[in-house]
Amino acid sequence: MNFLASPAQLRASLLRWSLVCVPLCLLLGFLSGKASVSGPDNPWFAALVKPAAYPPPLVFPLVWSTLYVMMGLALAMVIAARGARGRTVAAGAFAVQFALNLAWSPVFFGGHHITGGLIVIGLLDLALIATIFFFRRIRPLAAWLLVPYLVWVLFATYLNWAFLEANPALDGAEAPAAVERFEI
């Protein structure tokens, strides 16, 4: 009998890919948020009327860190599935949705474009659903790891829409200069 890889080799491959994908997802997510000054420290965002469903600010870094770890593990599972048909398409779909994920903070927080953010996150919703579909064909567990991410992104889509409804005049507006903060 001719085996492509032993179970130990498959586990080692998954571990190696996880050691690359998980930190990379975390790092890129962190850099995207940091570069666009996302969150409550952003003066423009602080001036927005928050929707009733808006969670406490501490929730966001905890949830996103967990989701980025799960995304990295899911990606590692798919990449480590050598010889699986559709692996390249699945990885490509992941790259598209992840690029949209990383683009949302600079558009919404950095550019102060609530409508632009809604467009980006709407495209992210669709790309993420496609990614889950492609991941399911290769590793069903990898697809399931992305389901909490999809739920959170759908919730974030609602929040983005609610921000637009509550703050139409601040869509694309500059931050009030009096609120700007500088750290030394």
C-alpha positions in Angstrom: 0.0 0.0 0.0 1.2 3.5 -0.8 0.4 6.2 1.7 0.8 9.9 0.9 1.5 10.8 4.5 1.2 9.1 7.9 -1.1 10.5 10.6 1.9 11.8 12.5 3.1 13.7 9.3 -0.4 15.1 8.8 -0.5 16.4 12.4 3.0 17.9 12.1 1.9 19.7 8.9 -1.2 21.0 10.6 0.9 22.2 13.5 3.4 23.9 11.2 0.7 25.7 9.3 -1.1 26.7 12.5 2.2 28.2 13.8 2.2 30.4 10.7 -1.5 31.1 10.0 -2.7 31.9 13.6 -0.1 34.5 14.4 -0.4 36.0 10.9 -4.2 36.4 11.2 -3.7 38.0 14.7 -0.9 40.3 13.5 -2.7 41.5 10.4 -6.0 42.1 12.3 -4.1 44.0 15.0 -2.2 46.1 12.5 -5.4 46.9 10.5 -7.2 48.1 13.7 -4.2 50.0 15.0 -3.4 51.7 11.7 -7.0 53.0 11.4 -7.3 53.9 15.1 -10.3 51.7 15.5 -12.4 51.7 18.7 -13.3 54.1 21.4 -10.0 56.1 21.1 -11.0 57.4 17.7 -12.4 60.9 18.1 -14.7 60.6 15.2 -16.1 57.3 16.5 -16.4 58.7 20.0 -18.7 61.4 18.6 -21.1 58.9 16.9 -24.4 58.1 18.5 -24.1 54.4 19.5 -26.9 51.9 18.7 -28.7 50.3 21.7 -27.1 46.9 20.7 -23.6 48.2 20.8 -21.6 46.1 23.3 -19.1 47.5 25.8 -15.8 48.4 24.1 -13.8 45.7 26.0 -15.8 43.0 24.1 -14.3 43.8 20.7 -10.6 43.0 21.3 -11.6 39.8 23.1 -14.0 38.6 20.4 -11.7 39.6 17.5 -8.7 37.9 19.1 -10.6 34.7 19.5 -12.0 34.9 16.0 -8.6 35.5 14.4 -7.2 32.4 16.2 -10.2 30.4 14.9 -9.7 31.8 11.4 -6.0 30.9 11.5 -6.7 27.4 12.6 -9.4 26.9 10.0 -7.0 28.2 7.3 -4.2 25.9 8.5 -6.5 22.9 8.4 -7.4 23.6 4.8 -3.8 24.4 3.7 -2.5 21.3 5.4 -5.0 19.1 3.5 -2.5 18.2 0.7 -4.0 16.7 -2.3 -7.6 17.9 -1.5 -9.5 19.0 -4.5 -10.5 22.7 -4.2 -7.8 23.6 -1.7 -6.5 26.4 -3.8 -10.0 27.8 -4.4 -10.8 27.6 -0.7 -7.5 29.4 0.2 -8.2 32.0 -2.4 -11.7 32.6 -1.0 -10.2 32.9 2.4 -7.7 35.5 1.1 -10.6 37.6 -0.4 -12.7 37.6 2.7 -9.7 38.3 4.9 -8.7 41.2 2.7 -12.3 42.6 3.0 -12.0 42.0 6.8 -8.8 44.0 7.0 -10.2 46.8 4.7 -13.2 47.5 6.9 -11.4 49.3 9.8 -9.5 51.7 7.5 -12.7 52.5 5.6 -15.0 52.9 8.6 -12.6 54.2 11.3 -9.8 55.6 9.2 -11.9 57.1 6.4 -15.0 57.9 8.5 -17.1 56.4 5.8 -20.0 54.6 7.4 -21.6 53.9 4.0 -18.3 52.6 2.6 -17.9 50.4 5.6 -21.4 49.0 5.1 -20.5 48.1 1.5 -17.2 46.5 2.5 -18.9 44.5 5.3 -21.7 43.4 3.0 -19.1 42.1 0.5 -17.4 40.4 3.5 -20.6 38.7 4.4 -20.9 37.2 1.0 -17.2 36.3 0.7 -17.3 34.6 4.1 -20.3 32.5 3.2 -18.5 31.4 0.1 -15.3 30.6 2.1 -17.3 28.5 4.6 -18.9 26.6 1.6 -15.4 25.9 0.1 -13.9 25.0 3.5 -16.7 22.5 4.2 -15.8 20.6 1.1 -12.2 20.1 2.3 -12.4 20.0 6.1 -15.9 20.4 7.7 -14.4 21.3 11.0 -12.6 24.2 9.4 -15.9 25.4 8.1 -17.4 25.1 11.6 -14.6 27.2 13.0 -15.7 30.0 10.7 -19.3 30.0 11.8 -18.9 32.1 15.0 -17.0 34.6 12.8 -19.9 34.7 10.4 -22.3 35.3 13.2 -20.1 38.1 14.6 -19.7 39.7 11.1 -23.5 39.6 10.6 -23.9 41.4 13.9 -21.2 43.9 12.9 -23.1 44.4 9.6 -26.2 45.3 11.7 -24.2 47.7 13.9 -22.7 49.4 10.8 -26.2 49.9 9.4 -27.4 51.2 12.8 -24.5 53.6 13.0 -25.5 54.9 9.5 -29.1 55.3 10.5 -28.2 57.2 13.7 -25.4 59.3 12.3 -26.1 60.2 8.6 -24.5 63.6 9.0 -21.2 62.1 10.2 -20.8 59.8 7.3 -17.5 60.9 5.8 -17.1 63.8 8.3 -13.8 64.8 9.9 -13.3 64.2 13.6 -13.8 67.2 15.8 -10.4 68.7 16.5 -11.2 69.5 20.1 -11.5 65.9 20.9 -8.2 64.7 19.4 -5.9 63.0 21.8 -2.1 62.6 21.6 -0.2 60.0 23.7 3.4 60.6 24.7 
